[in-house]
Amino acid sequence: MPQSLPKHPRRRGRVFPEYNLPPAELARRQAEIDAFGMRCKVVWQRVCPELITADCK
């Protein structure tokens, strides 16, 4: 009969709890993500009619 494997305790929480970003850094990163999204949306709205014949939103 095979032996049962020992159960490992489940990890809970963050992998590196001591590494926290300051709120200003989080806001800066989110602003970069939002700016990139806006640039992508402008490009998509420009090329969409050429790629898809249906309505693009």
N, CA, C and O atoms as a Tripos MOL2 file, in Angstrom:
@<TRIPOS>MOLECULE
protein
  228   227    57     0     0
PROTEIN
NO_CHARGES

@<TRIPOS>ATOM
      1 N           0.8530   -1.1770    0.0000 N.3       1 MET1
      2 CA          0.0000    0.0000    0.0000 C.3       1 MET1
      3 C           0.9040    1.2470    0.0000 C.2       1 MET1
      4 O           1.8390    1.3260    0.7960 O.2       1 MET1
      5 N           0.6300    2.2260   -0.8920 N.am      2 PRO2
      6 CA          1.4920    3.4130   -0.9600 C.3       2 PRO2
      7 C           1.3430    4.2770    0.2860 C.2       2 PRO2
      8 O           0.2760    4.3540    0.8970 O.2       2 PRO2
      9 N           2.4350    4.9150    0.6360 N.am      3 GLN3
     10 CA          2.3980    5.8070    1.7910 C.3       3 GLN3
     11 C           1.7970    7.1440    1.3670 C.2       3 GLN3
     12 O           1.9890    7.6040    0.2410 O.2       3 GLN3
     13 N           1.0810    7.7420    2.2750 N.am      4 SER4
     14 CA          0.4980    9.0460    1.9530 C.3       4 SER4
     15 C           1.5760   10.1190    2.0590 C.2       4 SER4
     16 O           2.4530   10.0630    2.9210 O.2       4 SER4
     17 N           1.4880   11.0890    1.1650 N.am      5 LEU5
     18 CA          2.4520   12.1770    1.1480 C.3       5 LEU5
     19 C           2.1300   13.1720    2.2600 C.2       5 LEU5
     20 O           0.9590   13.4180    2.5490 O.2       5 LEU5
     21 N           3.1520   13.7420    2.8810 N.am      6 PRO6
     22 CA          2.8680   14.7340    3.9260 C.3       6 PRO6
     23 C           2.2330   15.9830    3.3280 C.2       6 PRO6
     24 O           2.5990   16.4290    2.2400 O.2       6 PRO6
     25 N           1.2850   16.5300    4.0570 N.am      7 LYS7
     26 CA          0.6130   17.7430    3.5790 C.3       7 LYS7
     27 C           1.4560   18.9560    3.9240 C.2       7 LYS7
     28 O           1.9060   19.1170    5.0580 O.2       7 LYS7
     29 N           1.6620   19.8060    2.9290 N.am      8 HIS8
     30 CA          2.3810   21.0470    3.1410 C.3       8 HIS8
     31 C           1.3800   22.1320    3.5110 C.2       8 HIS8
     32 O           0.2740   22.1620    2.9720 O.2       8 HIS8
     33 N           1.7500   23.0140    4.4140 N.am      9 PRO9
     34 CA          0.8110   24.0940    4.7620 C.3       9 PRO9
     35 C           0.6140   25.0240    3.5680 C.2       9 PRO9
     36 O           1.5640   25.3410    2.8520 O.2       9 PRO9
     37 N          -0.6050   25.4480    3.3660 N.am     10 ARG10
     38 CA         -0.9120   26.3560    2.2610 C.3      10 ARG10
     39 C          -0.3290   27.7160    2.5440 C.2      10 ARG10
     40 O          -0.3560   28.1990    3.6760 O.2      10 ARG10
     41 N           0.2060   28.3360    1.4930 N.am     11 ARG11
     42 CA          0.7070   29.6960    1.6280 C.3      11 ARG11
     43 C          -0.4580   30.6590    1.6070 C.2      11 ARG11
     44 O          -1.3940   30.5150    0.8200 O.2      11 ARG11
     45 N          -0.3880   31.6150    2.4580 N.am     12 ARG12
     46 CA         -1.4220   32.6400    2.4980 C.3      12 ARG12
     47 C          -0.7480   33.9990    2.5030 C.2      12 ARG12
     48 O           0.2660   34.1940    3.1730 O.2      12 ARG12
     49 N          -1.2990   34.9170    1.7730 N.am     13 GLY13
     50 CA         -0.7540   36.2580    1.7510 C.3      13 GLY13
     51 C           0.2330   36.4590    0.6210 C.2      13 GLY13
     52 O           0.2940   35.6650   -0.3180 O.2      13 GLY13
     53 N           0.9910   37.5100    0.7190 N.am     14 ARG14
     54 CA          1.9250   37.9040   -0.3320 C.3      14 ARG14
     55 C           3.1990   37.0840   -0.2580 C.2      14 ARG14
     56 O           3.5860   36.6010    0.8060 O.2      14 ARG14
     57 N           3.8460   36.9350   -1.4050 N.am     15 VAL15
     58 CA          5.0950   36.2030   -1.4520 C.3      15 VAL15
     59 C           6.1920   37.0000   -0.7450 C.2      15 VAL15
     60 O           6.9710   36.4380    0.0250 O.2      15 VAL15
     61 N           6.2510   38.2920   -1.0030 N.am     16 PHE16
     62 CA          7.2330   39.1650   -0.3610 C.3      16 PHE16
     63 C           6.4970   40.2620    0.3990 C.2      16 PHE16
     64 O           6.3940   41.3800   -0.1060 O.2      16 PHE16
     65 N           5.9870   39.9840    1.5860 N.am     17 PRO17
     66 CA          5.1930   40.9980    2.2950 C.3      17 PRO17
     67 C           6.0080   42.2190    2.7110 C.2      17 PRO17
     68 O           5.4410   43.2880    2.9400 O.2      17 PRO17
     69 N           7.3220   42.0760    2.8100 N.am     18 GLU18
     70 CA          8.1330   43.2090    3.2350 C.3      18 GLU18
     71 C           8.3860   44.1930    2.0950 C.2      18 GLU18
     72 O           8.8750   45.2960    2.3380 O.2      18 GLU18
     73 N           8.0620   43.8140    0.8470 N.am     19 TYR19
     74 CA          8.2930   44.6750   -0.3120 C.3      19 TYR19
     75 C           6.9830   45.3470   -0.6920 C.2      19 TYR19
     76 O           6.1690   44.7770   -1.4180 O.2      19 TYR19
     77 N           6.7870   46.5580   -0.1970 N.am     20 ASN20
     78 CA          5.5810   47.3260   -0.5040 C.3      20 ASN20
     79 C           5.9760   48.5920   -1.2340 C.2      20 ASN20
     80 O           6.9470   49.2550   -0.8690 O.2      20 ASN20
     81 N           5.2200   48.9240   -2.2660 N.am     21 LEU21
     82 CA          5.4880   50.1560   -3.0100 C.3      21 LEU21
     83 C           4.7440   51.3160   -2.3640 C.2      21 LEU21
     84 O           3.6210   51.1540   -1.8880 O.2      21 LEU21
     85 N           5.3650   52.4660   -2.3500 N.am     22 PRO22
     86 CA          4.6650   53.6420   -1.8170 C.3      22 PRO22
     87 C           3.5010   54.0280   -2.7300 C.2      22 PRO22
     88 O           3.5300   53.7410   -3.9260 O.2      22 PRO22
     89 N           2.4870   54.6710   -2.1760 N.am     23 PRO23
     90 CA          1.3190   55.0540   -2.9810 C.3      23 PRO23
     91 C           1.6760   55.9040   -4.1880 C.2      23 PRO23
     92 O           1.0210   55.7940   -5.2240 O.2      23 PRO23
     93 N           2.6940   56.7460   -4.0860 N.am     24 ALA24
     94 CA          3.0830   57.5820   -5.2260 C.3      24 ALA24
     95 C           3.5870   56.7160   -6.3800 C.2      24 ALA24
     96 O           3.2990   57.0040   -7.5410 O.2      24 ALA24
     97 N           4.3270   55.6720   -6.0730 N.am     25 GLU25
     98 CA          4.8310   54.7680   -7.1160 C.3      25 GLU25
     99 C           3.6890   53.9850   -7.7530 C.2      25 GLU25
    100 O           3.6570   53.7990   -8.9700 O.2      25 GLU25
    101 N           2.7600   53.5300   -6.9320 N.am     26 LEU26
    102 CA          1.5880   52.8300   -7.4790 C.3      26 LEU26
    103 C           0.7870   53.7390   -8.4040 C.2      26 LEU26
    104 O           0.3340   53.3030   -9.4630 O.2      26 LEU26
    105 N           0.6100   54.9990   -8.0120 N.am     27 ALA27
    106 CA         -0.1260   55.9480   -8.8410 C.3      27 ALA27
    107 C           0.6200   56.2240  -10.1390 C.2      27 ALA27
    108 O          -0.0010   56.3450  -11.1950 O.2      27 ALA27
    109 N           1.9530   56.3250  -10.0720 N.am     28 ARG28
    110 CA          2.7430   56.5710  -11.2790 C.3      28 ARG28
    111 C           2.6170   55.4030  -12.2490 C.2      28 ARG28
    112 O           2.4530   55.6040  -13.4520 O.2      28 ARG28
    113 N           2.6930   54.1780  -11.7210 N.am     29 ARG29
    114 CA          2.5710   53.0030  -12.5860 C.3      29 ARG29
    115 C           1.1900   52.9180  -13.2160 C.2      29 ARG29
    116 O           1.0600   52.5820  -14.3930 O.2      29 ARG29
    117 N           0.1530   53.2250  -12.4300 N.am     30 GLN30
    118 CA         -1.2080   53.1870  -12.9730 C.3      30 GLN30
    119 C          -1.3860   54.2550  -14.0400 C.2      30 GLN30
    120 O          -2.0750   54.0200  -15.0330 O.2      30 GLN30
    121 N          -0.7800   55.4260  -13.8570 N.am     31 ALA31
    122 CA         -0.8640   56.4940  -14.8570 C.3      31 ALA31
    123 C          -0.1770   56.0630  -16.1510 C.2      31 ALA31
    124 O          -0.6650   56.3680  -17.2390 O.2      31 ALA31
    125 N           0.9510   55.3570  -16.0440 N.am     32 GLU32
    126 CA          1.6250   54.8460  -17.2460 C.3      32 GLU32
    127 C           0.7390   53.8400  -17.9750 C.2      32 GLU32
    128 O           0.6380   53.8690  -19.2020 O.2      32 GLU32
    129 N           0.1020   52.9580  -17.2230 N.am     33 ILE33
    130 CA         -0.7920   51.9600  -17.8280 C.3      33 ILE33
    131 C          -1.9580   52.6440  -18.5300 C.2      33 ILE33
    132 O          -2.3260   52.2700  -19.6430 O.2      33 ILE33
    133 N          -2.5440   53.6580  -17.8690 N.am     34 ASP34
    134 CA         -3.6770   54.3730  -18.4620 C.3      34 ASP34
    135 C          -3.2670   55.1260  -19.7280 C.2      34 ASP34
    136 O          -4.0060   55.1400  -20.7120 O.2      34 ASP34
    137 N          -2.0790   55.7530  -19.7010 N.am     35 ALA35
    138 CA         -1.6090   56.4900  -20.8790 C.3      35 ALA35
    139 C          -1.3580   55.5310  -22.0370 C.2      35 ALA35
    140 O          -1.6830   55.8420  -23.1820 O.2      35 ALA35
    141 N          -0.7900   54.3840  -21.7480 N.am     36 PHE36
    142 CA         -0.5520   53.3870  -22.7940 C.3      36 PHE36
    143 C          -1.8790   52.9070  -23.3800 C.2      36 PHE36
    144 O          -2.0070   52.7440  -24.5930 O.2      36 PHE36
    145 N          -2.8600   52.6830  -22.5120 N.am     37 GLY37
    146 CA         -4.1800   52.2530  -22.9820 C.3      37 GLY37
    147 C          -4.8290   53.2690  -23.8960 C.2      37 GLY37
    148 O          -5.4610   52.9060  -24.8890 O.2      37 GLY37
    149 N          -4.6770   54.5480  -23.5650 N.am     38 MET38
    150 CA         -5.2530   55.5980  -24.3990 C.3      38 MET38
    151 C          -4.5710   55.6460  -25.7700 C.2      38 MET38
    152 O          -5.2330   55.8140  -26.7950 O.2      38 MET38
    153 N          -3.2300   55.4960  -25.7780 N.am     39 ARG39
    154 CA         -2.5140   55.4870  -27.0590 C.3      39 ARG39
    155 C          -2.9530   54.2950  -27.9160 C.2      39 ARG39
    156 O          -3.1290   54.4210  -29.1280 O.2      39 ARG39
    157 N          -3.1260   53.1430  -27.2720 N.am     40 CYS40
    158 CA         -3.5580   51.9580  -28.0180 C.3      40 CYS40
    159 C          -4.9690   52.1390  -28.5710 C.2      40 CYS40
    160 O          -5.2550   51.7260  -29.6950 O.2      40 CYS40
    161 N          -5.8500   52.7530  -27.7830 N.am     41 LYS41
    162 CA         -7.2220   52.9630  -28.2300 C.3      41 LYS41
    163 C          -7.2750   53.8610  -29.4550 C.2      41 LYS41
    164 O          -8.0460   53.6080  -30.3810 O.2      41 LYS41
    165 N          -6.4510   54.9190  -29.4660 N.am     42 VAL42
    166 CA         -6.4080   55.8300  -30.6150 C.3      42 VAL42
    167 C          -5.9530   55.0820  -31.8640 C.2      42 VAL42
    168 O          -6.5390   55.2420  -32.9350 O.2      42 VAL42
    169 N          -4.9190   54.2750  -31.7290 N.am     43 VAL43
    170 CA         -4.4160   53.5080  -32.8740 C.3      43 VAL43
    171 C          -5.4750   52.5180  -33.3330 C.2      43 VAL43
    172 O          -5.7020   52.3650  -34.5330 O.2      43 VAL43
    173 N          -6.1280   51.8420  -32.3880 N.am     44 TRP44
    174 CA         -7.1380   50.8520  -32.7530 C.3      44 TRP44
    175 C          -8.2990   51.4970  -33.5010 C.2      44 TRP44
    176 O          -8.7840   50.9490  -34.4910 O.2      44 TRP44
    177 N          -8.7460   52.6610  -33.0300 N.am     45 GLN45
    178 CA         -9.8520   53.3270  -33.7000 C.3      45 GLN45
    179 C          -9.4660   53.7630  -35.1130 C.2      45 GLN45
    180 O         -10.3290   53.8680  -35.9850 O.2      45 GLN45
    181 N          -8.1880   54.0160  -35.3430 N.am     46 ARG46
    182 CA         -7.7390   54.4120  -36.6700 C.3      46 ARG46
    183 C          -7.6690   53.2130  -37.6170 C.2      46 ARG46
    184 O          -8.0560   53.3360  -38.7800 O.2      46 ARG46
    185 N          -7.1910   52.0660  -37.1550 N.am     47 VAL47
    186 CA         -6.9980   50.9250  -38.0500 C.3      47 VAL47
    187 C          -8.1790   49.9690  -38.0780 C.2      47 VAL47
    188 O          -8.2710   49.1340  -38.9780 O.2      47 VAL47
    189 N          -9.0700   50.0720  -37.1240 N.am     48 CYS48
    190 CA        -10.1920   49.1460  -37.0550 C.3      48 CYS48
    191 C         -11.0420   49.1190  -38.3310 C.2      48 CYS48
    192 O         -11.3490   48.0290  -38.8140 O.2      48 CYS48
    193 N         -11.4280   50.2410  -38.8870 N.am     49 PRO49
    194 CA        -12.2580   50.1820  -40.0960 C.3      49 PRO49
    195 C         -11.5790   49.4520  -41.2570 C.2      49 PRO49
    196 O         -12.2510   48.8650  -42.1040 O.2      49 PRO49
    197 N         -10.2410   49.4920  -41.2920 N.am     50 GLU50
    198 CA         -9.5410   48.7830  -42.3550 C.3      50 GLU50
    199 C          -9.5250   47.2740  -42.1170 C.2      50 GLU50
    200 O          -9.4480   46.4900  -43.0630 O.2      50 GLU50
    201 N          -9.6000   46.8720  -40.8390 N.am     51 LEU51
    202 CA         -9.4720   45.4580  -40.5050 C.3      51 LEU51
    203 C         -10.8120   44.7490  -40.3570 C.2      51 LEU51
    204 O         -10.9400   43.5700  -40.6900 O.2      51 LEU51
    205 N         -11.7880   45.4600  -39.8660 N.am     52 ILE52
    206 CA        -13.0850   44.8590  -39.6030 C.3      52 ILE52
    207 C         -14.1490   45.6910  -40.2930 C.2      52 ILE52
    208 O         -14.1350   46.9190  -40.2150 O.2      52 ILE52
    209 N         -15.0600   45.0300  -40.9580 N.am     53 THR53
    210 CA        -16.1030   45.7650  -41.6590 C.3      53 THR53
    211 C         -17.2600   46.1170  -40.7420 C.2      53 THR53
    212 O         -18.0580   46.9910  -41.0790 O.2      53 THR53
    213 N         -17.3760   45.4640  -39.5950 N.am     54 ALA54
    214 CA        -18.4690   45.7570  -38.6440 C.3      54 ALA54
    215 C         -18.1100   46.9940  -37.8300 C.2      54 ALA54
    216 O         -17.0080   47.5310  -37.9380 O.2      54 ALA54
    217 N         -19.0580   47.4290  -37.0200 N.am     55 ASP55
    218 CA        -18.8710   48.5930  -36.1840 C.3      55 ASP55
    219 C         -17.8010   48.3280  -35.1280 C.2      55 ASP55
    220 O         -17.8080   47.2650  -34.5070 O.2      55 ASP55
    221 N         -16.8910   49.2610  -34.9120 N.am     56 CYS56
    222 CA        -15.7990   49.1230  -33.9420 C.3      56 CYS56
    223 C         -16.0240   50.0780  -32.7850 C.2      56 CYS56
    224 O         -16.2440   51.2730  -32.9830 O.2      56 CYS56
    225 N         -15.9660   49.5360  -31.5670 N.am     57 LYS57
    226 CA        -16.1080   50.3810  -30.3780 C.3      57 LYS57
    227 C         -15.1260   49.9660  -29.3510 C.2      57 LYS57
    228 O         -15.0790   50.5530  -28.2700 O.2      57 LYS57
@<TRIPOS>BOND
     1     1     2 1
     2     2     3 1
     3     3     4 2
     4     3     5 am
     5     5     6 1
     6     6     7 1
     7     7     8 2
     8     7     9 am
     9     9    10 1
    10    10    11 1
    11    11    12 2
    12    11    13 am
    13    13    14 1
    14    14    15 1
    15    15    16 2
    16    15    17 am
    17    17    18 1
    18    18    19 1
    19    19    20 2
    20    19    21 am
    21    21    22 1
    22    22    23 1
    23    23    24 2
    24    23    25 am
    25    25    26 1
    26    26    27 1
    27    27    28 2
    28    27    29 am
    29    29    30 1
    30    30    31 1
    31    31    32 2
    32    31    33 am
    33    33    34 1
    34    34    35 1
    35    35    36 2
    36    35    37 am
    37    37    38 1
    38    38    39 1
    39    39    40 2
    40    39    41 am
    41    41    42 1
    42    42    43 1
    43    43    44 2
    44    43    45 am
    45    45    46 1
    46    46    47 1
    47    47    48 2
    48    47    49 am
    49    49    50 1
    50    50    51 1
    51    51    52 2
    52    51    53 am
    53    53    54 1
    54    54    55 1
    55    55    56 2
    56    55    57 am
    57    57    58 1
    58    58    59 1
    59    59    60 2
    60    59    61 am
    61    61    62 1
    62    62    63 1
    63    63    64 2
    64    63    65 am
    65    65    66 1
    66    66    67 1
    67    67    68 2
    68    67    69 am
    69    69    70 1
    70    70    71 1
    71    71    72 2
    72    71    73 am
    73    73    74 1
    74    74    75 1
    75    75    76 2
    76    75    77 am
    77    77    78 1
    78    78    79 1
    79    79    80 2
    80    79    81 am
    81    81    82 1
    82    82    83 1
    83    83    84 2
    84    83    85 am
    85    85    86 1
    86    86    87 1
    87    87    88 2
    88    87    89 am
    89    89    90 1
    90    90    91 1
    91    91    92 2
    92    91    93 am
    93    93    94 1
    94    94    95 1
    95    95    96 2
    96    95    97 am
    97    97    98 1
    98    98    99 1
    99    99   100 2
   100    99   101 am
   101   101   102 1
   102   102   103 1
   103   103   104 2
   104   103   105 am
   105   105   106 1
   106   106   107 1
   107   107   108 2
   108   107   109 am
   109   109   110 1
   110   110   111 1
   111   111   112 2
   112   111   113 am
   113   113   114 1
   114   114   115 1
   115   115   116 2
   116   115   117 am
   117   117   118 1
   118   118   119 1
   119   119   120 2
   120   119   121 am
   121   121   122 1
   122   122   123 1
   123   123   124 2
   124   123   125 am
   125   125   126 1
   126   126   127 1
   127   127   128 2
   128   127   129 am
   129   129   130 1
   130   130   131 1
   131   131   132 2
   132   131   133 am
   133   133   134 1
   134   134   135 1
   135   135   136 2
   136   135   137 am
   137   137   138 1
   138   138   139 1
   139   139   140 2
   140   139   141 am
   141   141   142 1
   142   142   143 1
   143   143   144 2
   144   143   145 am
   145   145   146 1
   146   146   147 1
   147   147   148 2
   148   147   149 am
   149   149   150 1
   150   150   151 1
   151   151   152 2
   152   151   153 am
   153   153   154 1
   154   154   155 1
   155   155   156 2
   156   155   157 am
   157   157   158 1
   158   158   159 1
   159   159   160 2
   160   159   161 am
   161   161   162 1
   162   162   163 1
   163   163   164 2
   164   163   165 am
   165   165   166 1
   166   166   167 1
   167   167   168 2
   168   167   169 am
   169   169   170 1
   170   170   171 1
   171   171   172 2
   172   171   173 am
   173   173   174 1
   174   174   175 1
   175   175   176 2
   176   175   177 am
   177   177   178 1
   178   178   179 1
   179   179   180 2
   180   179   181 am
   181   181   182 1
   182   182   183 1
   183   183   184 2
   184   183   185 am
   185   185   186 1
   186   186   187 1
   187   187   188 2
   188   187   189 am
   189   189   190 1
   190   190   191 1
   191   191   192 2
   192   191   193 am
   193   193   194 1
   194   194   195 1
   195   195   196 2
   196   195   197 am
   197   197   198 1
   198   198   199 1
   199   199   200 2
   200   199   201 am
   201   201   202 1
   202   202   203 1
   203   203   204 2
   204   203   205 am
   205   205   206 1
   206   206   207 1
   207   207   208 2
   208   207   209 am
   209   209   210 1
   210   210   211 1
   211   211   212 2
   212   211   213 am
   213   213   214 1
   214   214   215 1
   215   215   216 2
   216   215   217 am
   217   217   218 1
   218   218   219 1
   219   219   220 2
   220   219   221 am
   221   221   222 1
   222   222   223 1
   223   223   224 2
   224   223   225 am
   225   225   226 1
   226   226   227 1
   227   227   228 2
@<TRIPOS>SUBSTRUCTURE
     1 MET1         2 RESIDUE 1 A MET
     2 PRO2         6 RESIDUE 1 A PRO
     3 GLN3        10 RESIDUE 1 A GLN
     4 SER4        14 RESIDUE 1 A SER
     5 LEU5        18 RESIDUE 1 A LEU
     6 PRO6        22 RESIDUE 1 A PRO
     7 LYS7        26 RESIDUE 1 A LYS
     8 HIS8        30 RESIDUE 1 A HIS
     9 PRO9        34 RESIDUE 1 A PRO
    10 ARG10       38 RESIDUE 1 A ARG
    11 ARG11       42 RESIDUE 1 A ARG
    12 ARG12       46 RESIDUE 1 A ARG
    13 GLY13       50 RESIDUE 1 A GLY
    14 ARG14       54 RESIDUE 1 A ARG
    15 VAL15       58 RESIDUE 1 A VAL
    16 PHE16       62 RESIDUE 1 A PHE
    17 PRO17       66 RESIDUE 1 A PRO
    18 GLU18       70 RESIDUE 1 A GLU
    19 TYR19       74 RESIDUE 1 A TYR
    20 ASN20       78 RESIDUE 1 A ASN
    21 LEU21       82 RESIDUE 1 A LEU
    22 PRO22       86 RESIDUE 1 A PRO
    23 PRO23       90 RESIDUE 1 A PRO
    24 ALA24       94 RESIDUE 1 A ALA
    25 GLU25       98 RESIDUE 1 A GLU
    26 LEU26      102 RESIDUE 1 A LEU
    27 ALA27      106 RESIDUE 1 A ALA
    28 ARG28      110 RESIDUE 1 A ARG
    29 ARG29      114 RESIDUE 1 A ARG
    30 GLN30      118 RESIDUE 1 A GLN
    31 ALA31      122 RESIDUE 1 A ALA
    32 GLU32      126 RESIDUE 1 A GLU
    33 ILE33      130 RESIDUE 1 A ILE
    34 ASP34      134 RESIDUE 1 A ASP
    35 ALA35      138 RESIDUE 1 A ALA
    36 PHE36      142 RESIDUE 1 A PHE
    37 GLY37      146 RESIDUE 1 A GLY
    38 MET38      150 RESIDUE 1 A MET
    39 ARG39      154 RESIDUE 1 A ARG
    40 CYS40      158 RESIDUE 1 A CYS
    41 LYS41      162 RESIDUE 1 A LYS
    42 VAL42      166 RESIDUE 1 A VAL
    43 VAL43      170 RESIDUE 1 A VAL
    44 TRP44      174 RESIDUE 1 A TRP
    45 GLN45      178 RESIDUE 1 A GLN
    46 ARG46      182 RESIDUE 1 A ARG
    47 VAL47      186 RESIDUE 1 A VAL
    48 CYS48      190 RESIDUE 1 A CYS
    49 PRO49      194 RESIDUE 1 A PRO
    50 GLU50      198 RESIDUE 1 A GLU
    51 LEU51      202 RESIDUE 1 A LEU
    52 ILE52      206 RESIDUE 1 A ILE
    53 THR53      210 RESIDUE 1 A THR
    54 ALA54      214 RESIDUE 1 A ALA
    55 ASP55      218 RESIDUE 1 A ASP
    56 CYS56      222 RESIDUE 1 A CYS
    57 LYS57      226 RESIDUE 1 A LYS
